[in-house]
Amino acid sequence: MESVSGVGVLDKAVLVLRVLGRDAPLGLAELQQATGLPRATAHRLAVALEEHGLVRRDSAGRFCLGFELIAMGRAASESFPLAELARPALLALRDATGESVQLFVREGDERRCVVSLQSTHGLRWIVPEGARLPLGVGSAGRVLIGDGSLEWTESVEEREPGVASVSAPVAGKDGSLLAAVSVSGPVERMSRHPGKNFGGAVAHCARSLSAALAAS
């Protein structure tokens, strides 16, 4: 595999964790196939990560994410209070629109979903918390690179067929762009002009979060 960080063994260990986060539980052969790593390398890394509590094994001996990651995730969340600060307003937005709601932050050349609230509809668009998505594609991605209107930005089937979204920017205390609030769902409910129906509500939510941050 091509090194991302310049530290090959670290990149491979992170690959193991990401694969387990997506597909666990996995036996060694399945882990090797999913990562594309040599069998001995996949085993060595999984066992080493197990020693640190980042990987564990289930009753069948298959590899899963370890419980130490729960503590790390909690610590990461506490060091980034926006997610918890935003949750009540995001819940209100989800209930008002009936559609799925997300909060994204920029992370290098990607965007990461830090809060995801699912629609109560059977047919819905789900973005898992922690998911990384591209910038520049989809309304939230375009908001985070400053490519959109000041109030809200809409997209229709830009990243996924059948999905529409509306996003608005959240400003930090210093006025800089901090995050993007997004409402997303099937085109048949959101329509091909989702901003007309949801832009005002999304922008209002984003402004309220900006105000809460300024007051915190």
Backbone hydrogen bonds, N-H to C=O, Kabsch-Sander energy under -0.5 kcal/mol:
donor,donor_aa,acceptor,acceptor_aa,energy
8,G,6,G,-0.7
10,L,7,V,-0.5
11,D,7,V,-2.2
12,K,8,G,-2.2
13,A,9,V,-2.0
14,V,10,L,-2.6
15,L,11,D,-2.0
16,V,12,K,-2.0
17,L,13,A,-2.0
18,R,14,V,-2.7
19,V,15,L,-2.5
20,L,16,V,-2.3
21,G,17,L,-2.2
22,R,18,R,-1.2
23,D,19,V,-3.0
24,A,20,L,-1.7
26,L,63,F,-2.0
31,L,27,G,-2.7
32,Q,28,L,-2.7
33,Q,29,A,-2.1
34,A,30,E,-2.5
35,T,31,L,-2.2
36,G,32,Q,-2.3
37,L,32,Q,-0.5
42,A,38,P,-2.8
43,H,39,R,-2.3
44,R,40,A,-2.5
45,L,41,T,-2.6
46,A,42,A,-2.2
47,V,43,H,-2.4
48,A,44,R,-2.1
49,L,45,L,-2.7
50,E,46,A,-1.7
51,E,47,V,-1.7
52,H,48,A,-0.9
53,G,50,E,-1.4
54,L,49,L,-2.1
55,V,49,L,-1.1
56,R,64,C,-2.5
58,D,62,R,-2.3
61,G,58,D,-2.3
63,F,26,L,-3.3
64,C,56,R,-2.9
66,G,54,L,-2.9
68,E,53,G,-1.9
69,L,53,G,-0.5
69,L,66,G,-1.2
70,I,67,F,-1.3
71,A,67,F,-1.0
72,M,68,E,-2.0
73,G,69,L,-2.8
74,R,70,I,-2.3
75,A,71,A,-2.3
76,A,72,M,-2.5
77,S,73,G,-2.3
78,E,74,R,-2.3
79,S,75,A,-1.6
80,F,77,S,-0.9
83,A,80,F,-1.2
85,L,81,P,-2.6
86,A,82,L,-2.7
87,R,83,A,-1.1
90,L,86,A,-2.4
91,L,87,R,-2.6
92,A,88,P,-2.1
93,L,89,A,-2.0
94,R,90,L,-2.5
95,D,91,L,-2.5
96,A,92,A,-2.2
97,T,93,L,-2.3
98,G,94,R,-2.7
100,S,184,S,-1.1
101,V,117,L,-2.5
102,Q,182,S,-2.7
103,L,115,V,-2.2
104,F,180,A,-2.7
105,V,112,R,-2.1
107,E,110,E,-3.0
110,E,107,E,-1.5
111,R,133,L,-2.9
112,R,105,V,-3.0
113,C,131,A,-2.6
114,V,103,L,-2.8
114,V,112,R,-0.7
115,V,103,L,-1.2
117,L,101,V,-3.2
118,Q,116,S,-0.5
124,R,122,G,-0.7
126,I,124,R,-0.6
130,G,113,C,-3.7
131,A,128,P,-2.0
133,L,111,R,-2.9
135,L,109,D,-0.9
136,G,141,G,-0.5
142,R,138,G,-2.2
143,V,139,S,-2.1
144,L,140,A,-2.2
145,I,141,G,-0.7
146,G,143,V,-1.7
147,D,142,R,-2.9
148,G,146,G,-1.0
149,S,152,W,-0.5
153,T,167,S,-2.8
155,S,165,S,-2.3
157,E,163,V,-3.3
163,V,160,E,-1.5
164,A,185,G,-2.7
165,S,155,S,-2.5
166,V,183,V,-2.3
167,S,153,T,-2.8
168,A,181,V,-2.1
170,V,179,A,-2.8
172,G,176,S,-3.0
175,G,172,G,-1.8
178,L,170,V,-3.1
179,A,170,V,-1.6
180,A,104,F,-2.4
181,V,168,A,-2.5
182,S,102,Q,-2.7
183,V,166,V,-2.7
184,S,100,S,-2.3
185,G,164,A,-2.2
187,V,162,G,-2.2
189,R,186,P,-1.3
190,M,186,P,-3.0
191,S,187,V,-3.2
196,K,193,H,-1.5
197,N,193,H,-0.7
198,F,194,P,-2.8
199,G,195,G,-1.8
202,V,198,F,-2.4
203,A,199,G,-2.6
204,H,200,G,-2.2
205,C,201,A,-2.0
206,A,202,V,-2.4
207,R,203,A,-2.5
208,S,204,H,-2.2
209,L,205,C,-2.0
210,S,206,A,-2.3
211,A,207,R,-2.4
212,A,208,S,-2.1
213,L,209,L,-2.4
214,A,210,S,-2.2
215,A,211,A,-1.7
216,S,212,A,-0.9
216,S,213,L,-0.6
